Amino acid sequence: MPASAARSSSVALDEILRVVRRYWGFDTLRPLQEQAIRAGIEHRDSLVVMPTGGGKSLCYQVPPALAERTDVVVSPLISLMKDQVDGLVANGYPAAALHSGLTEAERKRIERGILGNEYRLLFVAPERLLTSWFLAQMERISVKAFAIDEAHCISQWGHDFRLEYRQLRTLKDRFPKASIHAYTATATPRVRDDIIAQLGLIEPNVLVGDFDRPNLIYRIVPKLNVDEQVLETVRRHANEAVIVYCISRKDTEWLAEFLTANGVKAAAYHAGMQKDQRTRVQEAFAEEVLDVVVATVAFGMGIDRSNVRCVIHESMPKTIENYQQEAGRAGRDGLEAECIMFYSPADLKRWESLINFSAEKIEDPETRMAMIEGQLALLRQVQNMCSTGGCRHRALVRYFGQEYRQATAGCGACDVCLGEVDGLKDSTVITQKILSCIARVDQRFGVGHIVSVLIGSNTANVRKFGHDQLSTFGLLRDLDEKTVQNLVYQLVDQGLVQRVGDEFPVLKLGPAAIEVLKGQREVTLLEPRAKVRKSRVEETTWEGVDRGLFEALRALRKRIAGERGVPAFVVFGDNTLRELAAARPSSHAGLLRIKGIGQQKAADLGEIFLGTIATHSAAHSLPMDQFGATGQILRPSKRSKARSVDGARSRR
C-alpha cells in the first residue's frame, strides 16, 4: 500500500463528519458516502453511481477539504458549475469555476487563487480542462484528484453521449499519480463497464447505490386531453416548482402558452431559443420567480434546484435512462415529489420517426442500422414499462440490475400500488367491438376513422365509405372520442391490434385477435382516469411542520436570495425550512441542531431566521425549541389532533 494511502486510510470517521458538520450541518452520512469519500482520500480510482439526490457531490467535496488540497471537478454546463460554487461559497467552502462567462478580472483572480492554494475545488468544463494552458497549471500545483461529474456522458451506451467526454482518457496519461473519480446518477451495468474502460480507471472502487427513490411518487396515466391533464397536475402543485418535459420545441411553446393563459407562471425552454432567453428562464426558475418550466430534454442537467415538487412527462420519454434522469430532478432534497407521465402508444410512433430521421445523417449503412436498432430496443423497454401494470418502483430498479427490497404490500408510492389503476368493466366485450369494427372496414383505416365509426360520428368520411351503415357504427357511443382512442392504443400495446405503415398507418388485427373475437381469450383494459391518492411519504414528511411558519420562512428565504443574487436553495433547502418550522429553535445552539445548517450559515443567517420564528411563534402561541433529550425534533403522533395555524392538520 502506498504511504499516502496508508496515512489517509487512518482518517477517522469523526474527522470526516467534522468537515461535513462544519460546511453542511449534517451529523451522519448517507449509504456509500463514506466509502466514496475514503476512495478520494486514499487516491484510489472510483466509479460512484448514486441516483439524483443521493449525495454524490459530497463525495468529492469532502476529501480536498480534509487534505487542504485543490481537486478538479469536470462538469458539462456553466449553469451547473455556477450553482454548485454559489452553494459551496455560501457554506464557507472555498471553491471556484473557470468558464467563458467570467470577466477578465474574475478569471485572473481565480487563476491567482489556484496558484495560491486558496480553493479546495475547481470546476471546469471538459473542453477547457484539456487545453494546454490549463493542464500545465494543474501540473504546476500537482493536482491529486479529478472528479468526473455526469460520467455517463463518456459512454456510447449512455443516454447522453458527448464526444468531448471521450478525450478525458488522456488524464491518466498526463497525471499518472492522480486518482480519477467518476460520478453518475444513471448507469446500467454495460454503461458502468464502458465508463471504467474509457477513463482507464485502475482497479477502481465501484460503488453502486440503491436506484430506488422512495420519496418519488410515480404515475403513468393514459393520455386523453393532455393539455388539461397537465394543467390539473400543475394546479395540484400550486406555488411549487414543476418541470414539464415535451418531445418537441413546438410542444413546449404551445403548452407554456396554454398554461400561462390559464393563470400559471410558466415559460418554455428549448435549445432553439437564444442563449440569453434560456438564461433568463433558468435564473427565474432557480430564484423561485417562475413556477413552471415547459422544456425539451435540453433543460435539466444544469438545474441544481433541490425543491422541484413535480416532474411531468407530457409524452413518453425516449429511454428509461432519460426518464430516471429527468424524473430525478424532482425531490432532490429527499422530500416528497410527484413524477407523472402521460402516455399514449402514439408517442412510440413519433419517437420511431425521430430516430430514423436522426440516423439519416450516418453515412455507413451498418453503423446506421446498428444505431436504429439500439435506439428502438431502448424505446421498447420504455413502452413495456408503460404498458405493464406492475409496481413502478420495482420496474425501474430492476431495469438498472437491482432487486427491489420493499415490503410485499407494495411501495405505497406509485399509481399501481396506491390502487389508482383500475381495470375497465366489460373489457373483453369492448375489445370485441373494437376488433369487429377494424375487421368490418377491411383493416384499411387508421385510428381516427375507427374511433369515429365506434362513437357514431356522422362525418363526411364515415358517410363516404358507407361506414355509418355498419353494425359496429355507434357501438361505443357512450364513451367520448379520447377515451375510445386510448382504448384502441391499449390494444396496440397488447399486440391485439397492429399499426401498419409509416406516413398514414392503418389498423390491422394481431395474431391473437381471433381468439378474443371467438370468446377464447379474456382482455383487461385500464380505465383512463387518474384518482390521485396520498402516498406514504406524503403522510409523513409534513408531520409536525407548521405550514404557516414554513411559508413565512420560504418568503424570507426568497427575499434574501433576491438581495444576494443567488438561487433560493443556496440560502436553505426546503427540508431545512420544514425542520425549522417543526422545531422552532430560539437560539444559535438550536439552529445548529437543524440538518442543513452549518457554522457559516448559522452565523450569517441565524439572527434573521430566529427573529421570524420567534415572531410567528409568539403571534400564534406556539411552543419553541421542540427538541427531545437526544436532540431529535419532537413531532406530534399521527393520533394527535395538533393543528397548524390555519386550522388544517399539520400534514399535507
N, C-alpha and C positions, 0 to 999 in steps of 0.2 A: 504494500500500500504506500503511495507517495506520502511524503512528510506532510504536505498541505492537507491531504485527505485525513491522515491520522489526527492532525491537530483539530480540523474542523468537525470531525465526527464526534469529538468530545463536547461540542456545544450542547449545553443542557437545554431542555425544553423551556425551562424558566427564562433563559436568555432570549429565546425566540419570542416567547409570549411578552416579555418586557418591551420589545420593539413593537409588537402588534398592539399592545395596550397604549403605548406612547403615541403612535400615529393614528390608529384606527379605533381605539377604545373597546377592543374585544378581549375577552378573557380566555376564550377557547378557539381551537382551530376546527375547521370542517374536515370531513373524511378526505384523506390523501394529501391534505395541505402540508402536514409535517414532513411526509416522505418527499414531496416535491421541493420543499424548502431546503431539506437536507441535501438533495441532489445538487442544488445550486451552491450550497455552502461547500460541499465536498468536491466541486468541479467535476461532477460526473454527468455525462450527456444524459438527457431525459426526453421522453415524449409524454406529455401530460394531456389527457383527454378528459375534460370535465364539461358538463352541459352548461349553457349560458346561465349565469347566476350562481355557479358552483364555487366561485372564488379563485379563478385561475390567476388573476392579476397579483394577488397577494403572494403567490408562489415565487414570482420573480422580483417582487418589490422588497421582500424581507432580506434575502441574502446579501445584497450590496450594502444595506443599512447596517447589518451586523458587522460586515467586514470593512466598512468605511472605504469602499472602492466604487468605481464607476462601471456599471454594466450597460450594455446597449440593448434596446428593445426595437425590433423590426416590426413596424406597424404599417398597414396598407393605406390608411387615409389620414389626411391632415386633421380633419374634424375629430377623429378618434384620438389622435395624439394630443390635441389641444385639450379635449375634455379630461383625459387622464391626467395630464400635467396640472390643469386647474385644480382638480380634486386633490392631488398629492400636495401641491403647494399650500392649499387651504388647510391641510392637516399638519403643515410644518415640515413636510418631507421635501428634501432638495432634489428637484427634477427639472428637466428642460427638454425641449424638442427642437430639432433643426428641420425647417421646411421652407418652402417657397413663399409662404405667407408672412415671413418676418421682414421687418425693416432692416436696413444695413446696420443701424446702431444695435438693434436687438441681436442680430446674428453675431456681431463682433463681441458683444457682452457675453453671449453664451460660449463662444469659442475661447475667450479668456477663462471663463469658469471651468471649461473642460480641462484645460492645462493646469488650472489651479486646484483640481480635485474637489470642486465645490458641489458637484452633483453625484448623487448615488445612481440615478437612472438617466439615460439619454435616449430619447425616442427619435427614430429616423425611418424614412421610407426605404424600401429595398433599392430603388434607383439611386438615391443619394448615398446609401451605405456603400455601394460598390464603386463610387468614384475614387480615383487615385488619391485625391486630397484627403478624403475622409478616412480611407484605410490607413494612410500614412499617419494621421493624427491618432488613430486608435492604437497603432503600433507604438507611437511615441509615449502613450500613457499605459501601455501594456494591459489592454483590456483582458479580463479574465473570463468573461461570460457573455454570450449573446442569447437573448430570448427571442424566438420567432413566434409572434402572435399571428393568429388566423393561419396556422401552418397547413391546413388542408388545401390552401391555395397553391401549394407546390406540387400537388398530385394530379395527374391527368385523370385519375379516377374520382377525384373530389368534385363537389358540385359547383365550385367557384375557382376553377383552374386559372392561374395567372402566370404568364410566361416569365415575367421578371423575377418571380419567386424561384424559378429553376436555377438562376445564377447564384443563389445563396450557397450552393455546394462548394463554391470557392473559399468560403470562410474557413473550412477545415484545413485547406492547403496554406492559407495565408496566416492563420492563427492556430497552429497545431497544439499549443498548450492551453488554449481556451476551450471551455465547455460550451456545447450548444444545447439549448433547451427549446423544444418545440411545443407549442400550446394550441389547442383547437377544441371547439365545442362539439363538432360533428365529424366522426371518422369511423367508417366500418373497418373490420379487420384488414381488408385489402388496402384501404387508404392508409391505415397506420403503417403497414409494411412498406408502402411506397414512400411515405414521408421519411422513414428511417433510412431507406436506400438513397433517396435523392439528396438528403442532407449529409450523408456519410457519417451518421452517428455511430460511435464506437461503444459497443456493449451498453446501450442506453438503459436507464431505469424506465420501464414502460408502466405508466400509472393510468389506469382507465377507471374513471368514476362511474357512478350509477347514472345511466342515461334518463332515468325517470325524474320528472319534475312534478312531485306530488302537489305543489301549490297551484298548478295549472289545471283548469277545468276545460277539457277538450269536448267540442261538439262538432259533429258533421251533419249538416242539415240539408235536406233536399232543396235545390234552388227552384223557387217559384217566381215571385216578383222580387228579384234580388235587390233592387234599389230600396224598396220598402223594408225588406228584411234587414238590410244593413242599417237603415235609419232607426228601426226599432231597437237593434242591438246597441247602436251608439247612444240612443236615449237612455238605455239601461245603465249606461256609464257616464251620465251627465257630469260635466266638470272634471272628468278624469281623462287621462292620456290614452288615446286609441290610435292604432295604426291599421289602415285598411290596405291590403295588397290586391292589386289587379294585374292581369296579364299584359295589357297594352297601355300605352301612353294615353290614347284616346279614351279608354275606360276610366283612367284616373281623373282626367279633366271633367268628364261628364258627371261622374259620381261626386266629385268635390263640389261642382256647381249645384247638383241636386241637394246635397246636404246643407250647403250654405243657404239655399233658397228656403230650406226648412228650419232655419234658425240655429244651425250648428256651426261653430267656429272651425271651419275645415279649409284645407288647401291641398292642391295637387303637388306631387313631387315626382319627376322622372328625368332621365338622362338627356332628354331633348330640350330641357329648359336651360336658360342662360345660367352660368355659374353663380352670379350674384343673386338670381332669383332662388336657386336651390339653397344658397347660404341663408337667405332671409327666412325661408320656411323652416329650415333646420334649427336656426337660432330661436325663432319664435316658439317652436315646439319645446326646445330644451329649457327655455325661460318660462314655460307654462303660460304663455300668452295665447298660444294656439292649442286647441284640444285634440284635433283630429288631423292626421296626415293621410292622404289617399295616394298610394305610391306604387310604382313598379318595384322590382327587386333591387333597383339602384339605390333604394333607401333602406337603411337598417344597420349595415355594418359599422357605419360611423356614428351611430346613435348610442350614447352611453347613459341615456336617461333610465334610471332604475325603476321608476314607478309607473311604467306602462301597464294599465289595468286591463287592456283588451287588445288582442290582435285578431283582425278579421281577414279571412281569405275570401274575396268576392268570387273567386273561381278556384278550381283545383290547382295546386302548385305542380311544378314540373317534376320534382323528385321528393322523396321522403326526407333526404338531407336538407333540401331547401325548406321544407315545412318545419323541420326541427329547428333550423337556424332562425327562420322568420318568426315562428310561434314563440321561440325562446327569447324574443325581445320583450315579451310580457313577463311581469313578475320577477324581474331580476333581483329585487330586494327581498325575495323569499315570501312575500305576501301573496294573497290570493289574486288570481288573474284569469280571465276567460280567453280561450282560443277557439274561435268558431269558424268553420269552413262551410261555405255554401257550394254544394256540389251538384253537378249535372254531368252525365256521360258525354254531353256535347262538348264539354271542356277538353275531353280526351282528343276529339277530332281536331279541335283548334290547335292543341299542342303538337299533334302529329304534323299538321301543315307547317307550323313554325319550324319544327325540327328539320323537315325536308327542305324548306326554304334556306335555312342556315347551312345545310350540308352542300348546297349547290356551289358554294364558294370553294369547296375542296376539290382540287383537280384530279387527284389519284382516285380511281373508282373503288379500289379495295379499301382505302382509308375512309372514303366517303360512306361506303356501306357499313363498315365497322362502327363508325360514329353513329349512324342512324340506328342500327340495331341495338347498340349500347344505350342510347338515349330512350328508345322505345321500351326497352326492358325496364329501365328505371321508372318510366311513366306508368307501365302496367302495374308496378308494385304500389304506386300511389292509388291507382284505381282499385286494386284489391283491398287496400286498407279502407277506402271509402265505402265499398260495396259490401264489406263483411260486417256483420252485426256483433262483433266482439268488443271487449274492453279496449278502448283507445290507448290507454297507458301500456297495457300488455303488448299491443301490436307494435308500438314504437320501440319499446325496449327490446323486443325480440329481433326487430329489424337490425339493430346495432349489435347483435350477437350476445345478448344477455337474457337471463330468465327473470321474469317479473316476480318479486318476492312479497307482494301484497297478500293480505288475508284472502281466503276463498270467497268471502262475502262480496268481493268486488272493490274497485278503487274508491268508489264514492265521489269521484271527481271527473266523470265523463257522462255523456248523454246516455250511453248504454247502461252503465251501472246505476245511474240515477233514475232509470225507468222512463226516460223521455222518448225512447224509440219504441213505437207500437206497431204491431202487425195489423194491417188493414183487414177489416171484416170482409168475408167473401172474396178473399184474394184470388182463389183459383177461378171462381166464376168470372170475375172481372178480367183476369188474364185470358180466359177463353174468348171473351167478347173482343178483346184487342186482337188476338191471333186470328180470329174469324174474319175480322174486318180487313186485316192485311191480306188474307187469302182471297177474300171476295173482290179486292181490287187488283188481283193477279200479281201481287208483290211488285208493283210498278211505281209506287208513290212513296214520298218521304214522310217524315214525322208530322209536319204541319197539316198535310192533307188528311192523313189518317185520323188525327185529332179532330179535325173539322167534321169528318163523317161521324165519328163516335159521339160527339156532343150535339150533332144535329144542326150544324151551321148551314144556313141557306145561302151559301156563297156561289158566285158565278162559276168557279172552277168545279165545285161539287155538282152543280146542275149540268155543266158542260159534259161531264163524263157519265151522267145519269146515276151518280152515286147516292143521290137523295132517294132513290127507289130501292136501294139495297136493304136487306133485312137487318143489317148492322147499323143503319143510319139512326142516330139518336139513342143508341143503346146505353150511353153513359151521359145522357143529357142532365142528370142530377149533379154531375161534377163540373167544375169550371175548367177552362182550357188549360191553364198552367198545371193544374193537378193531373189531368189526363196525360199531358206531355211528360210530366215527371214519371208517371207510372210506365209509360212506354219506354223511357230511358232505363228504368229499373229492369225491365225485361231484356234490354240490350246488355246491361251489366251481367245478367244471369245467363246470357247466351241463348235465350229462347227466341230472341229476335236479333237479326244482324243488319247493320247499316252497310250497304254495298255502294261503292263509287266514291269519288273524291269531291268533285265540284258540286254535284247535286245528288247526294246519297239517297238511295231508296231502301225501304224496309223489306226484308225477306225473312221467312220463317227459319229458325235454327233447327238443328237436327232433332232436338228433344221436343219441339213444339207439338208434334203429332200425338205424343204421349199425353200432353196436357189436354189437348182437344178431345181425346178419347176418354178422359177422366182417369187415366192410369198414373197420373203424377200430380201431387199437390204443389202449390206455389205459395210463397209468402211475399207479400208486398208491404213495404213500410209506409205507414200513413204520413204524408208530407206535412207535418206540423211540428212546432217546437214548443214544448211546455218546459219552461226553464224552472228548475228546482234548485234549492240551496244545497251546496256541496258541503262535505265535512270540513274542508278548510275554511269556507266562508263562515261556518258556525263557530269557529274558534279564534280566528285572527283578530276579530273586533272585541273579543270578550274582555270586559273591564275597561275598555277605552271610552273616554268621554268624547263623543263626536263633536260637541260644540267647541271644546278646547282644542281638539285636533284641527278643526277648520281655522281657529284663531291662530294657531301655530303655523299652519300652512300659509296663511296670508302674510304672517310675519316673515317667514322664510322667503316668500316670493318678493317681498319688498326689499329685503337685504340683498338677495341675488341681483335684483334690478339695479340697486345702488352700486354694487361691486362689479357688475357686468359679467357675471358667471351664471351657468345653469343652476336652477334651484336645487338640484340634488347635490351639488357641491357643498351647499350650506349644511343640509341634513337630509337623509333619506326618509321616506315615509315610515319605515319600520322604527326609526329613531323617534319621529314625531308621535307615533302611536304609543311607544313606551313612555314618553314624556307625558302624554295625555292620560295614561293609566296610573303612573306612579306619582305624578305631580310633585317633583322634588322641590325643596325650598332652599337648598344650599349648593355651593360648589361641590362639596363631597357627594351630595345626592346625584348631581349631574354625571359625575364620573362612574356612577353605578349603571348608567344607561348605555346599552350597546350602541356603538357608533359615535360616541363622544370621547375623544382623547384629550390629552392635556392641552394641546394647542387650541382646539375648538372650545373647550370649557373656559379657557382664559379669554378667548376672543369674543365668544358669543354668549357666554353664560349669563351675564348680568341682564341682558335684554330679554332672553328667553325666560329666565327665572321671574322677571317682572311681569311678563304676560301671564305666566302660570299662576302667580300669586294673585293678580288682579281678578282673573277668571274664577279661581277657586273661592276667593272671598265673596265675589258677586253671587255665586250660586251655592254658598255654604258647603263646599266640598272639602273633605279632609285631605291634607297634604302628606307627603313622604310615605306613600303606600308601599313600604318595603318590609319584608319579613326579616326574621332574625339572621338568616344567612344571606341577605341582600337581594333575594328574589322579589319581583314585583307581585304584590297581593292583588289578585283578581277575584271578583265575585264568582261563586259557583254557578253552574247552569240553572240551579234551582232558585238562585237568588232573584229577588224582584228589583234589584238595583236598576235604576233608570238614568239615562243621560239627561242633560239639562233641557232638551226639547221634548222630554216626556216619552221618548221611544226607548225600547230596550237597548242596552249597551252592546249591541251587535247589529250587524247589517241585516 
